[in-house]
């Protein structure tokens, strides 16, 4: 599963903090990147999404797409 998320508005410092937290504690790999002034995350599990929501409740997360890989 891949969950594509637009994050923010958010500062680059806060996004870096979020990325470092996810690298340390997320149960599965993720990717964080910027396109122009918009931050994005690609998560690979619902557990990672729930962890992110619990740890950073003040950050706006806009789920753009969920892609399910074949089993």
SVG drawing of the C-alpha trace seen along z (x, -y; Angstrom):
<svg xmlns="http://www.w3.org/2000/svg" viewBox="-7 -28 23 40">
<polyline fill="none" stroke="black" stroke-width="0.4" points="0.0,0.0 1.2,-3.5 -0.5,-6.5 0.2,-9.8 -0.2,-12.8 0.1,-16.6 1.3,-18.1 0.8,-21.5 1.2,-24.4 4.4,-23.5 7.9,-25.0 10.9,-23.1 12.3,-22.8 9.1,-21.2 8.9,-18.9 12.5,-17.9 11.6,-17.1 8.7,-15.1 10.8,-13.2 13.5,-12.4 10.8,-11.2 9.3,-8.9 12.8,-7.5 13.3,-6.6 9.9,-5.3 7.9,-4.4 7.2,-0.6 7.7,-0.8 9.7,-2.9 8.4,-6.2 9.5,-9.1 9.3,-12.8 9.8,-15.4 9.0,-18.9 7.5,-20.1 7.8,-23.9 6.4,-25.1 4.3,-22.0 5.6,-19.1 4.5,-15.6 4.8,-12.2 4.5,-8.7 3.8,-6.2 3.7,-2.4 1.4,-1.5 -1.7,-2.6 0.3,-2.1 2.7,-4.9 -0.2,-7.2 -1.7,-6.6 1.7,-7.2 2.1,-10.4 -1.4,-11.6 -0.8,-10.8 2.6,-12.4 1.9,-15.5 -1.9,-16.2 -1.5,-19.9 -0.1,-19.3 -2.7,-19.2 -2.5,-16.0 -4.4,-15.8 -4.6,-12.2 -4.4,-12.4 -4.4,-8.8 -4.1,-5.2 -2.7,-2.6 -2.9,1.0 -0.3,3.4 -1.3,6.8 -0.9,9.6"/>
</svg>
